[in-house]
């Protein structure tokens, strides 16, 4: 997505937000490569792997299925969309009012790598984990 326009980034954000708010994992995962690498501070809690890294679309589906089971009222509101080099940063608010930033790196029009960043230190409590 070299030279991605702001319009394209905003269209991605709208599609991503709508898919998440519908809890439609097929639609969410349609944006991702089969070999995607996703990192999140929540991943160790959801997967049991302390690395915080989820590799592959199938593993990402399992991770997000676990997340939706733990947070059945999950909802996102995109607040900002920023462009990078073959990348988009989404800043959004979740159903608990916490602000999250996700950076998605694109390859051939799909997300090849993504990382989630949380501002709120007690985010693990949201998914039933203890610190």
C-alpha positions as CSV (number, residue, x, y, z in Angstrom):
1,X,0.0,0.0,0.0
2,X,2.8,2.4,-0.7
3,X,1.3,5.8,-1.2
4,X,-1.8,4.9,0.6
5,X,-4.2,7.8,0.7
6,X,-6.0,9.2,3.7
7,X,-9.2,8.2,2.1
8,X,-8.0,4.6,1.8
9,X,-6.8,4.5,5.4
10,X,-10.2,5.9,6.6
11,X,-12.0,3.3,4.5
12,X,-9.9,0.6,6.1
13,X,-10.7,2.0,9.5
14,X,-14.5,2.1,8.8
15,X,-14.5,-1.4,7.6
16,X,-12.4,-2.7,10.5
17,X,-14.6,-0.9,13.0
18,X,-17.8,-2.1,11.5
19,X,-16.6,-5.7,11.4
20,X,-15.5,-5.6,15.0
21,X,-18.7,-4.0,16.2
22,X,-20.6,-6.8,14.4
23,X,-18.3,-9.3,16.0
24,X,-17.8,-10.7,12.5
25,X,-14.3,-12.3,12.8
26,X,-14.4,-13.4,9.1
27,X,-14.8,-9.8,8.0
28,X,-12.1,-8.6,10.5
29,X,-9.6,-11.4,9.4
30,X,-10.3,-10.7,5.7
31,X,-8.0,-7.7,6.2
32,X,-5.0,-9.9,7.3
33,X,-2.4,-12.0,5.5
34,X,-2.3,-15.7,6.3
35,X,1.1,-15.2,7.9
36,X,0.3,-12.1,9.9
37,X,2.3,-11.3,13.0
38,X,0.3,-9.6,15.8
39,X,1.6,-8.4,19.1
40,X,-0.3,-7.3,22.1
41,X,0.2,-7.0,25.9
42,X,-3.1,-9.0,26.2
43,X,-1.8,-11.9,24.1
44,X,0.0,-13.7,27.0
45,X,-3.3,-13.7,29.0
46,X,-5.4,-14.9,26.1
47,X,-3.0,-17.5,24.6
48,X,-0.8,-18.6,27.5
49,X,2.3,-17.6,25.5
50,X,4.4,-15.1,27.4
51,X,5.9,-13.6,24.2
52,X,2.8,-11.5,23.4
53,X,3.1,-12.6,19.8
54,X,0.4,-14.3,17.7
55,X,1.6,-15.7,14.4
56,X,-0.8,-16.6,11.5
57,X,-4.4,-15.8,10.7
58,X,-5.7,-19.0,12.3
59,X,-4.0,-18.3,15.6
60,X,-5.2,-14.7,15.4
61,X,-8.8,-16.1,15.0
62,X,-8.4,-18.2,18.1
63,X,-7.0,-15.3,20.0
64,X,-9.8,-13.0,19.1
65,X,-12.4,-15.7,19.7
66,X,-11.1,-16.0,23.2
67,X,-11.2,-12.2,23.6
68,X,-14.9,-12.0,22.4
69,X,-15.8,-14.8,24.8
70,X,-14.3,-12.9,27.7
71,X,-15.6,-9.5,26.6
72,X,-19.0,-10.2,24.9
73,X,-19.9,-6.5,24.8
74,X,-16.7,-5.6,22.9
75,X,-17.2,-2.4,20.9
76,X,-14.8,0.0,19.2
77,X,-15.1,3.6,18.2
78,X,-12.3,4.9,15.9
79,X,-11.1,8.3,17.1
80,X,-8.1,8.9,14.8
81,X,-6.5,7.5,11.7
82,X,-2.9,8.3,10.9
83,X,-0.8,7.3,7.9
84,X,2.7,5.9,7.9
85,X,4.8,4.2,5.2
86,X,2.7,1.2,4.2
87,X,1.1,1.5,7.6
88,X,-2.0,2.8,9.4
89,X,-2.3,3.7,13.1
90,X,-5.8,3.6,14.5
91,X,-6.6,5.1,17.9
92,X,-9.9,4.0,19.2
93,X,-12.0,3.7,22.4
94,X,-13.3,0.4,23.5
95,X,-16.5,-0.5,25.3
96,X,-14.8,0.1,28.7
97,X,-13.9,3.7,27.7
98,X,-10.2,2.8,27.4
99,X,-8.1,4.2,24.5
100,X,-6.1,1.8,22.4
101,X,-3.7,2.4,19.5
102,X,-3.1,-0.3,16.9
103,X,-0.5,0.0,14.1
104,X,-1.1,-2.1,11.0
105,X,1.8,-2.6,8.5
106,X,0.5,-3.5,5.1
107,X,1.9,-5.8,2.3
108,X,0.1,-6.2,-1.0
109,X,-3.0,-4.6,0.4
110,X,-3.4,-6.7,3.5
111,X,-2.1,-6.4,7.1
112,X,1.1,-8.3,7.4
113,X,2.0,-7.2,10.9
114,X,0.1,-5.3,13.6
115,X,0.7,-4.3,17.2
116,X,-1.7,-3.0,19.9
117,X,-0.8,-0.4,22.5
118,X,-2.7,0.3,25.7
119,X,-2.7,3.4,27.8
120,X,-4.6,2.0,30.8
121,X,-2.5,-0.1,33.2
122,X,-5.5,-2.1,34.4
123,X,-6.4,-3.4,30.9
124,X,-5.7,-7.0,32.0
125,X,-8.6,-6.9,34.5
126,X,-10.9,-6.3,31.6
127,X,-10.2,-9.8,30.3
128,X,-10.3,-11.5,33.7
129,X,-6.5,-11.6,34.3
130,X,-4.7,-10.7,37.5
131,X,-1.5,-8.8,37.5
